[in-house]
Amino acid sequence: MSEQKRKKILFIIPVLSGGGAERIITYLVNHISRDKYIPQLLLLFNTEHTYLSNLRDDVEVIHLNVSLNIKYYFFQTLRGILRQKPDIVFSGLSGINVLLSVFIPFFKKIRWFARETNTVSQHVSNKRMLFLYRNFYKNYHTIIAQCDDMKADLVENFNIPHKKVTIINNPINTDFIDGRLKEDDAVQLPENKINLLACGRLTHQKGFDLLIEAFAVLTEKEKYHLSIIGGEESPAYTKFLLSLVKKHQLEKLITFAGYQTNSYKWFQKADVFVLSSRYEGFPNVVLEALYCGTPVLANNCKGGITEIIKEGQNGFIFDFEKDDFETKLEQIVDAGLDGKEIARKTQFRFDLQVIIEK
């Protein structure tokens, strides 16, 4: 296909650091068809971009290097779009998505796509942002939701036409994970224990406080060990979690391992991965744990959990408010689920090449 017929597609994201949304954008930029598209990536903030080294050499990266002042970075973003003159804009994070939606009618020659990252009604509390969602978000030509829950939320609560929302699950880059699993192994989990693993930013959304409280009332807690990996985002919440561990005298049974550059090794070594989130978008961490062969015990929160977890095949679903956590935990441990089969089916459903086609 000639250069003139290829469409220029501008991906926009504030930073390219260690989050799930940033990882998905990296996958898309790297793997989108070069026969059809010329990919560019617009980064907004002047900060460390962890995933930059993972980008293909043919990706043009535009750095705005702006501060966190919302007015300044937003108008700089509009200026960046005007300068690049793309055929398509693909915005990949909720905050910038909804701000850009106001100005879409002024860019009539551009096709606009947004990838929503969370269930909006649960994730967004700012009244001004909610107003923008309800009145301007439908300006996008297509909004990508990651699961049925997210689409239903957009349609029912934010007046988005049903036909404008398409469901595309998150992908996992199995080749990349395979490479990381071959790296030198420095992960040491306690021996002679059933090792539980949780992973995510230390924020209220991830529900680690709920998990610690549930762990505290296990009648045979000494046979388990819980490791929580993830970077600190809220010092107050981190302090709260540490206080819960101390309150229940769980210092020897719960470990905070911090941010890990290779979480896949942890997934592979754990006996059970526990998702304790209060809500999700479509949790990459669950897909990755499953691909590493680890069964998942997941809280039945909004965010595609029932679409990912097949009861008794790759894990189980529970509810912190309704179910006995210990009973569910014993159920998944006793089930003896086949890790290789879990990995195979996960790749079949969510492999990068499968999702990129969509």
GUMI-603260 format. One record per residue (C-alpha): residue number from 1; x negated, y, z negated. Coordinates in Angstrom, 3 decimals, m for minus. Each point is the difference from the previous one (the first is absolute). Layout:
REM residues N
{seq NUM&px X&py Y&pz Z} $
...
//
This chain:
REM residues 358
{seq 1&px 0.000&py 0.000&pz 0.000} $
{seq 2&px m1.384&py 3.398&pz 0.893} $
{seq 3&px m1.057&py 2.540&pz m2.597} $
{seq 4&px 2.843&py 2.330&pz 1.081} $
{seq 5&px 2.672&py m2.594&pz m0.758} $
{seq 6&px m1.266&py m0.888&pz m3.455} $
{seq 7&px 1.850&py 1.829&pz m2.743} $
{seq 8&px m1.852&py 1.881&pz m2.695} $
{seq 9&px 1.237&py m1.117&pz m3.415} $
{seq 10&px m0.968&py 2.043&pz m3.048} $
{seq 11&px 0.109&py m1.853&pz m3.311} $
{seq 12&px 0.260&py 2.278&pz m3.045} $
{seq 13&px m0.826&py m0.885&pz m3.576} $
{seq 14&px m1.321&py 2.190&pz m2.840} $
{seq 15&px m2.926&py m2.248&pz m0.970} $
{seq 16&px m1.439&py m3.324&pz 1.102} $
{seq 17&px m0.755&py m1.435&pz m3.416} $
{seq 18&px 0.841&py m3.236&pz m1.780} $
{seq 19&px 3.802&py m0.051&pz 0.130} $
{seq 20&px 2.399&py m2.283&pz 1.866} $
{seq 21&px 1.308&py 2.713&pz 2.348} $
{seq 22&px m3.551&py 0.963&pz 0.948} $
{seq 23&px m0.878&py m3.621&pz 0.697} $
{seq 24&px 3.023&py m0.425&pz 2.297} $
{seq 25&px m0.858&py 3.159&pz 1.947} $
{seq 26&px m3.557&py m1.304&pz 0.432} $
{seq 27&px 1.359&py m3.265&pz 1.409} $
{seq 28&px 2.303&py 1.822&pz 2.423} $
{seq 29&px m2.646&py 2.415&pz 1.251} $
{seq 30&px m2.480&py m2.805&pz 0.562} $
{seq 31&px 2.310&py m2.478&pz 1.695} $
{seq 32&px 2.493&py 2.028&pz 2.014} $
{seq 33&px m0.287&py m0.699&pz 3.734} $
{seq 34&px m2.756&py 2.015&pz 1.698} $
{seq 35&px 1.683&py m0.688&pz 3.343} $
{seq 36&px 3.016&py 2.053&pz m1.069} $
{seq 37&px m1.278&py 2.438&pz m2.614} $
{seq 38&px m2.862&py 2.315&pz m0.904} $
{seq 39&px m0.051&py m0.085&pz m3.818} $
{seq 40&px m1.045&py 2.965&pz m2.119} $
{seq 41&px 0.010&py 0.319&pz m3.776} $
{seq 42&px 0.662&py 3.264&pz m1.826} $
{seq 43&px m1.260&py 0.063&pz m3.611} $
{seq 44&px 1.134&py 2.891&pz m2.168} $
{seq 45&px m1.971&py 0.203&pz m3.215} $
{seq 46&px m3.642&py 0.631&pz m0.765} $
{seq 47&px m0.714&py m3.147&pz m1.995} $
{seq 48&px m1.620&py m3.407&pz 0.283} $
{seq 49&px 1.641&py m2.135&pz 2.693} $
{seq 50&px m0.786&py m3.590&pz m1.007} $
{seq 51&px 1.291&py m1.663&pz 3.156} $
{seq 52&px m1.782&py 2.233&pz 2.532} $
{seq 53&px m2.727&py m2.602&pz 0.472} $
{seq 54&px 2.673&py m2.530&pz 1.000} $
{seq 55&px 1.164&py 2.005&pz 3.029} $
{seq 56&px m0.905&py m0.960&pz 3.538} $
{seq 57&px m2.575&py 2.210&pz 1.711} $
{seq 58&px 2.451&py 1.189&pz 2.661} $
{seq 59&px 2.347&py 1.628&pz m2.533} $
{seq 60&px m0.276&py 3.787&pz m0.037} $
{seq 61&px 0.258&py 1.208&pz m3.598} $
{seq 62&px 1.042&py 3.607&pz m0.633} $
{seq 63&px m0.860&py 1.314&pz m3.481} $
{seq 64&px 1.984&py 3.011&pz m1.182} $
{seq 65&px m1.922&py 0.058&pz m3.313} $
{seq 66&px 2.686&py 2.024&pz m1.768} $
{seq 67&px 0.624&py 0.367&pz m3.720} $
{seq 68&px 2.980&py m1.489&pz m1.820} $
{seq 69&px 1.996&py 3.239&pz 0.260} $
{seq 70&px 3.254&py m1.201&pz 1.562} $
{seq 71&px 0.697&py 3.101&pz 2.119} $
{seq 72&px m3.535&py 0.154&pz 1.329} $
{seq 73&px m0.347&py m3.668&pz 0.933} $
{seq 74&px 3.443&py m0.118&pz 1.565} $
{seq 75&px m0.496&py 2.911&pz 2.379} $
{seq 76&px m3.492&py m1.231&pz 0.814} $
{seq 77&px 1.607&py m3.300&pz 0.977} $
{seq 78&px 2.388&py 1.742&pz 2.376} $
{seq 79&px m2.937&py 1.871&pz 1.514} $
{seq 80&px m1.858&py m3.299&pz 0.449} $
{seq 81&px 2.975&py m1.469&pz 1.877} $
{seq 82&px 0.175&py 3.031&pz 2.285} $
{seq 83&px m3.705&py m0.258&pz 0.807} $
{seq 84&px 0.050&py m3.718&pz 0.826} $
{seq 85&px 3.192&py 0.137&pz 2.127} $
{seq 86&px 0.918&py m3.670&pz m0.562} $
{seq 87&px 2.756&py m1.880&pz 1.784} $
{seq 88&px 0.858&py m1.803&pz m3.228} $
{seq 89&px m0.423&py 0.877&pz m3.679} $
{seq 90&px m0.006&py m2.847&pz m2.513} $
{seq 91&px 0.124&py 1.246&pz m3.590} $
{seq 92&px m0.868&py m2.570&pz m2.619} $
{seq 93&px 0.744&py 1.308&pz m3.499} $
{seq 94&px 3.284&py 1.148&pz m1.530} $
{seq 95&px m0.956&py 3.490&pz m1.191} $
{seq 96&px m1.399&py 1.272&pz 3.289} $
{seq 97&px 2.684&py m1.917&pz 1.937} $
{seq 98&px 2.866&py 1.930&pz m1.521} $
{seq 99&px m1.716&py 3.391&pz 0.263} $
{seq 100&px m0.747&py m0.527&pz 3.682} $
{seq 101&px 3.614&py m1.022&pz 0.660} $
{seq 102&px 1.126&py 3.619&pz m0.390} $
{seq 103&px m2.078&py 1.103&pz 2.993} $
{seq 104&px 0.644&py m2.877&pz 2.406} $
{seq 105&px 2.603&py 1.957&pz 2.048} $
{seq 106&px m2.722&py 2.529&pz 0.934} $
{seq 107&px m2.158&py m2.719&pz 1.622} $
{seq 108&px 2.398&py m1.252&pz 2.661} $
{seq 109&px m2.659&py m1.699&pz 2.146} $
{seq 110&px m1.233&py m2.240&pz m2.826} $
{seq 111&px 1.516&py m3.300&pz m1.126} $
{seq 112&px m0.024&py m0.176&pz m3.798} $
{seq 113&px m0.354&py m3.130&pz m2.124} $
{seq 114&px m0.135&py m0.301&pz m3.784} $
{seq 115&px m0.966&py m3.007&pz m2.068} $
{seq 116&px 1.748&py 0.142&pz m3.356} $
{seq 117&px m2.056&py m1.409&pz m2.862} $
{seq 118&px 2.499&py m0.488&pz m2.839} $
{seq 119&px 3.684&py m0.184&pz m0.825} $
{seq 120&px 0.637&py 3.749&pz 0.040} $
{seq 121&px 2.816&py 0.237&pz m2.558} $
{seq 122&px m2.199&py m1.739&pz m2.573} $
{seq 123&px m3.323&py 1.568&pz 0.926} $
{seq 124&px 0.940&py 3.671&pz 0.515} $
{seq 125&px 1.447&py 2.147&pz m2.793} $
{seq 126&px m0.844&py 3.531&pz 1.194} $
{seq 127&px 3.297&py 1.696&pz 0.940} $
{seq 128&px m1.518&py 2.021&pz 2.830} $
{seq 129&px m1.526&py m3.094&pz 1.577} $
{seq 130&px 3.296&py m1.875&pz m0.325} $
{seq 131&px 1.732&py 2.918&pz 1.723} $
{seq 132&px m2.452&py m0.262&pz 2.902} $
{seq 133&px 0.546&py m3.740&pz 0.240} $
{seq 134&px 3.763&py 0.408&pz 0.170} $
{seq 135&px 0.026&py 2.842&pz 2.500} $
{seq 136&px m3.084&py m0.306&pz 2.227} $
{seq 137&px m1.405&py m3.531&pz m0.105} $
{seq 138&px 2.380&py m1.094&pz 2.741} $
{seq 139&px m1.925&py 2.272&pz 2.385} $
{seq 140&px m2.493&py m2.830&pz 0.511} $
{seq 141&px 0.568&py m2.058&pz 3.133} $
{seq 142&px m0.813&py m3.186&pz m1.926} $
{seq 143&px m0.562&py m0.711&pz m3.690} $
{seq 144&px m1.735&py m3.257&pz m0.857} $
{seq 145&px 1.262&py m1.661&pz m3.162} $
{seq 146&px m1.898&py m2.959&pz m1.342} $
{seq 147&px 2.953&py m2.033&pz m1.244} $
{seq 148&px 3.793&py m0.208&pz m0.202} $
{seq 149&px 0.077&py 1.823&pz m3.360} $
{seq 150&px m1.812&py 3.026&pz 1.414} $
{seq 151&px 2.220&py 0.218&pz 3.073} $
{seq 152&px 3.176&py m0.258&pz m2.063} $
{seq 153&px m1.240&py 2.767&pz m2.285} $
{seq 154&px m0.739&py 2.357&pz 2.916} $
{seq 155&px 3.314&py m0.670&pz 1.734} $
{seq 156&px 2.269&py 0.012&pz m3.042} $
{seq 157&px m1.610&py 2.716&pz m2.126} $
{seq 158&px m1.675&py 2.366&pz 2.477} $
{seq 159&px 2.332&py 0.199&pz 3.006} $
{seq 160&px m2.471&py m1.594&pz 2.413} $
{seq 161&px 1.736&py m1.525&pz 3.032} $
{seq 162&px m0.231&py m3.775&pz m0.084} $
{seq 163&px m1.441&py m0.162&pz 3.531} $
{seq 164&px m2.927&py 2.255&pz m0.935} $
{seq 165&px m1.376&py m2.363&pz m2.633} $
{seq 166&px m1.858&py m3.115&pz 1.087} $
{seq 167&px m1.331&py m2.660&pz m2.360} $
{seq 168&px m3.605&py m1.090&pz 0.488} $
{seq 169&px m1.694&py m1.852&pz m2.840} $
{seq 170&px m3.519&py 0.864&pz m1.087} $
{seq 171&px m2.738&py m2.088&pz 1.618} $
{seq 172&px m2.988&py m1.674&pz m1.595} $
{seq 173&px m3.363&py m0.144&pz 1.719} $
{seq 174&px m0.825&py m3.665&pz m0.526} $
{seq 175&px m3.329&py 0.217&pz 1.844} $
{seq 176&px m1.108&py 2.793&pz m2.320} $
{seq 177&px 1.110&py m1.908&pz m3.105} $
{seq 178&px m1.788&py m3.143&pz 1.193} $
{seq 179&px m3.191&py 2.023&pz 0.314} $
{seq 180&px 0.329&py 1.424&pz m3.498} $
{seq 181&px 0.651&py m3.449&pz m1.452} $
{seq 182&px m3.360&py m1.163&pz 1.392} $
{seq 183&px m1.931&py 2.686&pz m1.879} $
{seq 184&px m2.074&py m0.770&pz m3.069} $
{seq 185&px 2.194&py m0.925&pz m2.922} $
{seq 186&px m0.376&py 2.090&pz m3.147} $
{seq 187&px 3.489&py m0.575&pz m1.435} $
{seq 188&px 0.048&py m1.802&pz m3.320} $
{seq 189&px 3.413&py m0.895&pz m1.383} $
{seq 190&px 0.304&py m1.691&pz m3.396} $
{seq 191&px m0.411&py m3.763&pz 0.095} $
{seq 192&px 2.534&py m2.389&pz m1.502} $
{seq 193&px 2.747&py 2.596&pz 0.392} $
{seq 194&px 2.917&py 0.432&pz 2.390} $
{seq 195&px m1.131&py 3.203&pz 1.666} $
{seq 196&px 2.671&py 2.556&pz 0.822} $
{seq 197&px m0.887&py 2.951&pz 2.196} $
{seq 198&px 1.703&py 3.349&pz 0.599} $
{seq 199&px m1.289&py 2.690&pz 2.312} $
{seq 200&px 0.879&py 3.614&pz 0.752} $
{seq 201&px m0.503&py 3.602&pz m0.960} $
{seq 202&px 0.513&py 0.505&pz m3.721} $
{seq 203&px 3.288&py 1.872&pz 0.345} $
{seq 204&px 3.500&py m0.286&pz m1.436} $
{seq 205&px 1.259&py m1.319&pz 3.358} $
{seq 206&px m2.098&py m3.141&pz m0.291} $
{seq 207&px 1.620&py m1.041&pz m3.283} $
{seq 208&px m3.087&py m1.303&pz m1.776} $
{seq 209&px 1.563&py 1.075&pz m3.298} $
{seq 210&px 2.921&py m2.329&pz 0.689} $
{seq 211&px m2.430&py m2.813&pz 0.729} $
{seq 212&px m2.007&py 0.562&pz m3.188} $
{seq 213&px 3.169&py 0.026&pz m2.112} $
{seq 214&px 1.175&py m3.231&pz 1.660} $
{seq 215&px m3.423&py m1.586&pz m0.487} $
{seq 216&px 0.028&py 0.972&pz m3.684} $
{seq 217&px 3.028&py m2.174&pz m0.783} $
{seq 218&px m1.232&py m3.165&pz 1.706} $
{seq 219&px 0.097&py m2.832&pz m2.538} $
{seq 220&px m3.165&py m1.579&pz 1.424} $
{seq 221&px m1.780&py 3.140&pz 1.154} $
{seq 222&px m3.438&py m1.342&pz m0.980} $
{seq 223&px m0.013&py m2.358&pz 2.985} $
{seq 224&px 0.237&py 2.957&pz 2.395} $
{seq 225&px m2.269&py 2.874&pz 0.918} $
{seq 226&px 1.247&py 3.080&pz 1.849} $
{seq 227&px m2.361&py 2.110&pz 2.111} $
{seq 228&px 1.209&py 3.351&pz 1.322} $
{seq 229&px m2.016&py 1.530&pz 2.824} $
{seq 230&px 0.596&py 3.503&pz 1.312} $
{seq 231&px m1.249&py 3.538&pz m0.316} $
{seq 232&px 1.227&py 2.504&pz m2.533} $
{seq 233&px 2.427&py 2.558&pz 1.386} $
{seq 234&px 1.659&py 1.308&pz m3.148} $
{seq 235&px m2.240&py 0.277&pz m3.097} $
{seq 236&px 3.085&py 0.222&pz m2.200} $
{seq 237&px 1.452&py m3.222&pz 1.415} $
{seq 238&px m3.336&py m1.788&pz m0.287} $
{seq 239&px m0.235&py 1.060&pz m3.640} $
{seq 240&px 3.537&py m1.280&pz m0.539} $
{seq 241&px m0.893&py m3.400&pz 1.487} $
{seq 242&px m3.083&py m0.294&pz m2.207} $
{seq 243&px 2.088&py 0.874&pz m3.047} $
{seq 244&px 2.466&py m2.781&pz 0.847} $
{seq 245&px m2.816&py m2.532&pz 0.246} $
{seq 246&px m1.357&py 1.121&pz m3.355} $
{seq 247&px 3.457&py 0.074&pz m1.606} $
{seq 248&px 0.636&py m3.632&pz 0.942} $
{seq 249&px m3.594&py m1.072&pz m0.746} $
{seq 250&px m0.556&py m1.223&pz 3.543} $
{seq 251&px m3.549&py 1.300&pz 0.485} $
{seq 252&px m1.354&py m3.527&pz 0.576} $
{seq 253&px 2.807&py m1.021&pz 2.335} $
{seq 254&px 0.374&py 3.049&pz 2.270} $
{seq 255&px m2.829&py 1.589&pz 1.973} $
{seq 256&px 0.056&py 3.274&pz 1.944} $
{seq 257&px m2.543&py m0.543&pz 2.776} $
{seq 258&px 0.299&py 3.400&pz 1.703} $
{seq 259&px m0.117&py 0.640&pz 3.751} $
{seq 260&px m1.561&py m2.854&pz 1.964} $
{seq 261&px m1.461&py 0.388&pz 3.477} $
{seq 262&px 0.741&py m3.670&pz 0.739} $
{seq 263&px 3.278&py m0.913&pz m1.647} $
{seq 264&px 0.397&py m3.060&pz 2.245} $
{seq 265&px m2.496&py m1.969&pz m2.056} $
{seq 266&px 2.154&py 0.667&pz m3.056} $
{seq 267&px 3.149&py m1.098&pz 1.845} $
{seq 268&px m1.656&py m3.210&pz 1.111} $
{seq 269&px m1.165&py m0.949&pz m3.502} $
{seq 270&px 3.228&py 0.816&pz m1.857} $
{seq 271&px 2.592&py m2.661&pz m0.720} $
{seq 272&px 2.976&py 2.345&pz 0.249} $
{seq 273&px 0.365&py 3.535&pz 1.332} $
{seq 274&px 2.591&py 2.069&pz m1.885} $
{seq 275&px 1.750&py 2.991&pz 1.560} $
{seq 276&px 1.554&py 2.051&pz m2.797} $
{seq 277&px 0.968&py 3.104&pz 1.996} $
{seq 278&px 3.126&py 2.021&pz m0.704} $
{seq 279&px 0.292&py 0.649&pz 3.749} $
{seq 280&px m2.097&py m0.458&pz 3.119} $
{seq 281&px m0.059&py 0.834&pz 3.687} $
{seq 282&px m1.149&py m3.342&pz 1.321} $
{seq 283&px m2.830&py m1.154&pz m2.264} $
{seq 284&px m3.169&py m0.726&pz 1.981} $
{seq 285&px m1.550&py m1.435&pz m3.135} $
{seq 286&px 2.570&py m2.823&pz m0.048} $
{seq 287&px m0.664&py m0.883&pz 3.641} $
{seq 288&px m3.745&py m0.033&pz m0.646} $
{seq 289&px 0.307&py m2.148&pz m3.112} $
{seq 290&px 2.138&py m2.485&pz 1.903} $
{seq 291&px m2.474&py m0.133&pz 2.874} $
{seq 292&px m2.700&py m0.796&pz m2.560} $
{seq 293&px 2.107&py m3.007&pz m0.989} $
{seq 294&px 1.254&py 1.323&pz m3.332} $
{seq 295&px 3.709&py m0.416&pz m0.869} $
{seq 296&px 1.806&py 3.164&pz m1.072} $
{seq 297&px 2.346&py 0.641&pz m2.896} $
{seq 298&px 1.761&py 3.256&pz 0.920} $
{seq 299&px 2.364&py 2.313&pz m1.813} $
{seq 300&px 3.200&py 0.349&pz 2.021} $
{seq 301&px m0.490&py 3.675&pz 0.783} $
{seq 302&px 0.972&py 1.955&pz 3.099} $
{seq 303&px m2.561&py m0.351&pz 2.763} $
{seq 304&px 0.388&py m3.176&pz 2.031} $
{seq 305&px m0.789&py m2.490&pz m2.761} $
{seq 306&px 2.796&py m2.351&pz 1.040} $
{seq 307&px m1.231&py 0.208&pz 3.602} $
{seq 308&px m3.557&py m1.024&pz m0.924} $
{seq 309&px 0.483&py m2.547&pz m2.779} $
{seq 310&px 1.578&py m3.312&pz 0.949} $
{seq 311&px 1.049&py m1.546&pz m3.299} $
{seq 312&px m1.872&py m3.183&pz m0.757} $
{seq 313&px m2.127&py 0.270&pz 3.165} $
{seq 314&px m2.398&py 2.886&pz m0.617} $
{seq 315&px 1.154&py 1.222&pz m3.392} $
{seq 316&px 2.937&py 0.958&pz m2.174} $
{seq 317&px 1.992&py 3.152&pz m0.733} $
{seq 318&px 0.988&py 1.134&pz m3.482} $
{seq 319&px 1.564&py 3.030&pz m1.628} $
{seq 320&px m1.553&py 1.593&pz m3.079} $
{seq 321&px 3.437&py 0.988&pz m1.309} $
{seq 322&px 1.888&py m3.212&pz 0.751} $
{seq 323&px m2.434&py m2.914&pz 0.072} $
{seq 324&px m2.228&py m1.690&pz m2.541} $
{seq 325&px m3.505&py 0.784&pz 1.266} $
{seq 326&px m1.524&py m3.004&pz m1.740} $
{seq 327&px 2.423&py m2.427&pz 1.649} $
{seq 328&px m0.753&py 1.433&pz 3.448} $
{seq 329&px m3.735&py m0.028&pz m0.679} $
{seq 330&px 0.085&py m3.653&pz m1.030} $
{seq 331&px 2.101&py m0.767&pz 3.066} $
{seq 332&px m2.539&py 1.402&pz 2.446} $
{seq 333&px m2.942&py m1.618&pz m1.822} $
{seq 334&px 1.712&py m3.405&pz m0.065} $
{seq 335&px 1.140&py 0.220&pz 3.646} $
{seq 336&px m3.492&py m0.752&pz 1.302} $
{seq 337&px 0.551&py 1.954&pz 3.202} $
{seq 338&px m2.368&py m0.759&pz 2.890} $
{seq 339&px m2.364&py 2.959&pz 0.436} $
{seq 340&px m1.049&py m0.961&pz 3.533} $
{seq 341&px 3.613&py m0.251&pz 1.125} $
{seq 342&px 0.807&py 3.345&pz m1.630} $
{seq 343&px m2.899&py 1.612&pz 1.889} $
{seq 344&px 0.979&py m1.589&pz 3.321} $
{seq 345&px 3.632&py 1.133&pz m0.147} $
{seq 346&px m1.008&py 3.486&pz m1.131} $
{seq 347&px m2.293&py 0.381&pz 2.996} $
{seq 348&px 2.733&py m1.238&pz 2.337} $
{seq 349&px 2.450&py 2.621&pz m1.277} $
{seq 350&px m2.174&py 3.051&pz m0.692} $
{seq 351&px m3.253&py m0.250&pz 1.984} $
{seq 352&px m1.197&py 3.282&pz 1.457} $
{seq 353&px 0.446&py m1.075&pz 3.627} $
{seq 354&px 3.603&py m1.056&pz m0.666} $
{seq 355&px 0.911&py 3.344&pz m1.569} $
{seq 356&px m1.977&py 2.189&pz 2.448} $
{seq 357&px 2.109&py m1.404&pz 2.841} $
{seq 358&px 3.103&py 1.266&pz m1.794} $
//
